[in-house]
Amino acid sequence: MRCLSVRQPWAHLIVNGPKDVENRIWAPTYRGPLLIHAGLTLHADALDYLRRWHRIEVDPSELQFGVILGAVDLIDCRKKRTSQWHQRGYFGWYLENPRRLRTPIPYKGRLKLFDVPDRLLPKSWRP
């Protein structure tokens, strides 16, 4: 299954629902199910940004790193903004149907989209 590494707390917000767009400088041709991997670093400025602009509090002690947290469906990628999460000047990866794994899967992230072997996923998540 295809996977994308995302820094925390963004990965947490994607699989838990409020963040419906991931911003990137490149556009994939892929559409479909997409695993969300939480990278190893915390985007520290993001916590203040979330508090100020979205009124969302994230407890850093609840964030997990270096794991696959869950999945979403990548339904579109465009420059036209139709979500508060889509930043100007970036391609917005529009996401739907967030679902969180009951037990995150330790895994090493990579740049761009990468494949995770289906055998690592719960049987109900395999294509």
Order of alpha helices (4+ residues) and beta strands (2+ residues): beta-alpha-beta-beta-alpha-beta-beta-beta
